Amino acid sequence: MNKEIRTLIGVTLIGVLVGWLTTIFPKVHLQGHYLANAASVITPTNKVIYNQSSINIEFKKNNSYDLLYVSTKQAGFTSSGSYTATQHNISLDESAHEQILPNRELEFYEKVMISEGSVLSSDAMPYIPLNDDELLLVTQNGMIHFCKKMACPDLPTYSNTEPELNIN
């Protein structure tokens, strides 16, 4: 075999190996600034959610994050730390937490929601990519709809009633 054929075979084998390795270790696309809405599975009968939250999170390239959580009643917190993401789960390891307190007495629910580690967990939280710019994060308290660089549109509403079947 001449030198050119051996070089071609070597380059081809390296390409196949790199391609195979990228399928084993999928790239996680959690980088950049995301804005979020709570994705409500159960809608109240009067269709009013009294304490809607706004969440902004930035996933940085060095596996750190900055988070801002504020409710419509102006109670919230900032958080920062490191994150670990796999193809299906994300874990946030909080290193700093600061409460945002309005100029009034907090309700019990608000005290719980802004306490350290209450909204997002350091455990592996499943997430579902909807497309390149949107994902659903499943937390212990519900689901959060994240959109990259812009406010999320409302997700379609689904009914829990039994579907009508027409077999004819």
KAMO-V176344 format. One record per helix or strand of 3 or more residues. SS is the DSSP state (H for helix, E for strand). FROM is the first residue (numbers start at 1). TO is the last residue. If there is no record, write none. Layout:
SS_FROM_TO + SS_FROM_TO
This chain:
H_3_24 + E_32_39 + E_53_59 + E_64_71 + E_76_85 + E_89_100 + H_108_113 + E_125_131 + E_134_139 + E_142_148
